[in-house]
Amino acid sequence: MLTQQMETPGEAVAAATQAQKLSTNEAIVSEPSAKLKALLMERAARAGVNVYEMGSGGYAVGWWARSREVPDLRALSRCLTQLGVAA
């Protein structure tokens, strides 16, 4: 007769914890924002708009004789949309 082997609760908890760590890996979570940032920077460069990453985590957007500081990617996207760069 075959008997089923059951894992001890400690092993199951350790496996679940490991699976959770893998699913929330920073590379996985931050990938969409990195892609968005690259897309916005590329579109801005093609349109002649300068975008610089700042040490505070925000961005400085410069065009013609104007400049604007925006705090995050969402604000950068809105700013570039207002300039007709990002759709």
C-alpha positions as CSV (number, residue, x, y, z in Angstrom):
1,M,0.0,0.0,0.0
2,L,1.3,3.4,-0.9
3,T,1.1,6.2,1.6
4,Q,1.2,9.8,0.7
5,Q,3.9,11.9,2.2
6,M,2.8,15.2,3.6
7,E,5.1,18.1,4.0
8,T,5.5,19.5,7.5
9,P,3.7,22.9,8.0
10,G,7.1,24.6,8.3
11,E,8.2,23.5,4.8
12,A,4.9,24.6,3.3
13,V,5.1,28.0,4.9
14,A,8.7,28.4,3.8
15,A,7.7,27.5,0.2
16,A,4.8,30.0,0.3
17,T,7.1,32.7,1.6
18,Q,9.6,32.0,-1.1
19,A,6.9,32.1,-3.8
20,Q,5.6,35.4,-2.5
21,K,9.2,36.9,-2.6
22,L,9.6,35.7,-6.2
23,S,6.3,37.2,-7.3
24,T,7.0,40.6,-5.7
25,N,10.6,40.8,-7.0
26,E,11.5,44.5,-7.6
27,A,12.6,43.7,-11.1
28,I,9.1,42.3,-11.9
29,V,7.2,45.1,-10.2
30,S,9.3,48.0,-11.5
31,E,9.5,46.8,-15.1
32,P,6.4,48.6,-16.3
33,S,7.5,52.0,-14.9
34,A,11.0,51.5,-16.5
35,K,9.3,50.8,-19.8
36,L,7.1,53.9,-19.5
37,K,10.0,56.1,-18.5
38,A,12.0,54.9,-21.6
39,L,9.1,55.5,-23.9
40,L,8.4,59.0,-22.6
41,M,12.1,59.9,-22.8
42,E,12.3,58.6,-26.3
43,R,9.3,60.5,-27.5
44,A,10.5,63.7,-25.8
45,A,13.9,63.4,-27.4
46,R,12.3,62.9,-30.9
47,A,10.2,66.1,-30.3
48,G,13.2,68.1,-29.2
49,V,12.2,68.3,-25.5
50,N,14.9,67.8,-22.9
51,V,14.0,65.6,-20.0
52,Y,16.5,65.1,-17.1
53,E,16.1,62.8,-14.1
54,M,16.7,64.7,-10.9
55,G,18.2,63.5,-7.6
56,S,14.9,64.0,-5.9
57,G,13.2,61.4,-8.0
58,G,11.4,63.9,-10.2
59,Y,12.2,65.2,-13.7
60,A,13.1,68.5,-15.2
61,V,11.5,69.2,-18.6
62,G,13.0,71.8,-20.8
63,W,11.8,73.1,-24.2
64,W,12.6,76.3,-26.0
65,A,13.2,79.0,-23.3
66,R,10.9,77.3,-20.7
67,S,11.4,74.6,-18.1
68,R,9.2,72.8,-15.7
69,E,9.9,70.4,-12.8
70,V,7.6,67.5,-12.3
71,P,7.6,65.1,-9.4
72,D,7.0,61.7,-11.0
73,L,6.3,59.7,-14.1
74,R,2.6,60.4,-14.1
75,A,3.2,64.1,-14.0
76,L,5.9,63.8,-16.7
77,S,3.4,62.0,-18.9
78,R,0.8,64.8,-18.4
79,C,3.4,67.5,-19.0
80,L,4.5,65.9,-22.3
81,T,0.9,65.4,-23.3
82,Q,0.3,69.1,-22.8
83,L,3.3,69.8,-25.0
84,G,1.9,67.5,-27.7
85,V,4.7,64.9,-27.3
86,A,3.1,61.9,-25.6
87,A,-0.4,60.7,-26.4
